[in-house]
Amino acid sequence: MAVKGNIRLAAILQKRMGKIKEAGFIPNAEIGTYKNKGLVLDSFPDNVIGNDELVLCSTLKGKLAQSAGKSIRVLVVWADETPVVVDQVEMVDES
């Protein structure tokens, strides 16, 4: 029974992803790296979004101050054409 459910779910997801691709869908959330000079998104690693072109959530400002200029991984949500850096993200340690 579980196998049939997985196959059905995969088919639905594949069909919806095709519709999104046809519509020219742009993701609403992305992962990137925040550095002193700005934001680098994983989807566009050669482009830097300057600090004057993005918005930081107030809870993140303290974390950036503590990072002492190091690069940190962040979650970015798009509000129309403005990237909003929401929070720091980290990989899960499975050990």
C-alpha positions as CSV (number, residue, x, y, z in Angstrom):
1,M,0.0,0.0,0.0
2,A,2.7,2.5,0.9
3,V,4.5,2.0,-2.4
4,K,1.3,2.9,-4.4
5,G,0.9,6.0,-2.3
6,N,4.5,7.0,-2.9
7,I,4.2,6.5,-6.7
8,R,0.9,8.5,-6.7
9,L,2.5,11.3,-4.7
10,A,5.6,11.4,-7.1
11,A,3.3,11.6,-10.1
12,I,1.3,14.5,-8.6
13,L,4.5,16.4,-7.7
14,Q,6.0,15.8,-11.2
15,K,2.8,17.1,-12.8
16,R,2.8,20.2,-10.7
17,M,6.5,20.9,-11.2
18,G,5.9,20.8,-14.9
19,K,3.1,23.4,-14.6
20,I,5.4,25.6,-12.5
21,K,8.2,25.3,-15.0
22,E,5.8,26.3,-17.8
23,A,4.6,29.3,-15.9
24,G,8.1,30.7,-15.4
25,F,7.9,30.3,-11.6
26,I,10.4,32.1,-9.4
27,P,11.0,30.6,-6.0
28,N,9.7,32.5,-2.9
29,A,12.5,31.2,-0.6
30,E,16.1,30.4,-1.1
31,I,19.3,29.6,0.7
32,G,22.3,31.9,0.5
33,T,25.5,33.1,2.2
34,Y,25.6,36.5,3.9
35,K,28.9,38.2,3.9
36,N,30.1,41.7,4.8
37,K,29.8,42.9,1.3
38,G,26.2,41.5,0.8
39,L,24.2,38.4,0.0
40,V,25.2,35.6,-2.4
41,L,22.3,33.3,-3.3
42,D,23.0,29.6,-4.1
43,S,21.0,30.0,-7.3
44,F,23.2,32.8,-8.5
45,P,26.7,32.3,-6.9
46,D,28.5,34.8,-9.1
47,N,26.2,37.8,-8.2
48,V,26.4,39.8,-5.0
49,I,23.3,41.5,-3.7
50,G,24.5,44.6,-1.9
51,N,23.4,45.5,1.6
52,D,21.5,48.5,0.2
53,E,19.4,46.1,-1.9
54,L,18.2,43.8,0.8
55,V,16.3,43.8,4.0
56,L,17.4,42.1,7.3
57,C,15.0,40.9,9.9
58,S,15.8,42.5,13.2
59,T,16.5,39.2,15.0
60,L,19.3,38.5,12.6
61,K,21.2,41.8,13.2
62,G,22.5,40.6,16.5
63,K,23.7,37.3,15.0
64,L,25.6,39.2,12.2
65,A,27.3,41.3,14.8
66,Q,28.4,38.2,16.7
67,S,29.7,36.5,13.5
68,A,32.6,39.0,13.4
69,G,32.7,39.3,9.6
70,K,32.4,35.6,8.9
71,S,30.1,34.3,6.2
72,I,26.9,32.7,7.5
73,R,24.3,30.6,5.7
74,V,20.9,32.3,5.6
75,L,17.3,31.8,4.6
76,V,16.1,34.4,2.1
77,V,12.4,35.1,1.4
78,W,11.4,37.2,-1.6
79,A,8.9,40.1,-1.1
80,D,8.2,41.0,-4.7
81,E,11.7,41.9,-5.9
82,T,13.2,42.6,-2.5
83,P,15.2,39.8,-0.8
84,V,14.5,39.6,2.9
85,V,17.1,37.8,4.9
86,V,15.1,36.0,7.6
87,D,17.5,34.0,9.7
88,Q,20.6,31.9,9.9
89,V,20.4,28.3,8.9
90,E,22.7,25.4,9.8
91,M,23.2,21.8,8.6
92,V,21.8,19.1,10.8
93,D,24.5,17.1,12.6
94,E,23.4,13.5,12.2
95,S,26.1,12.0,14.4
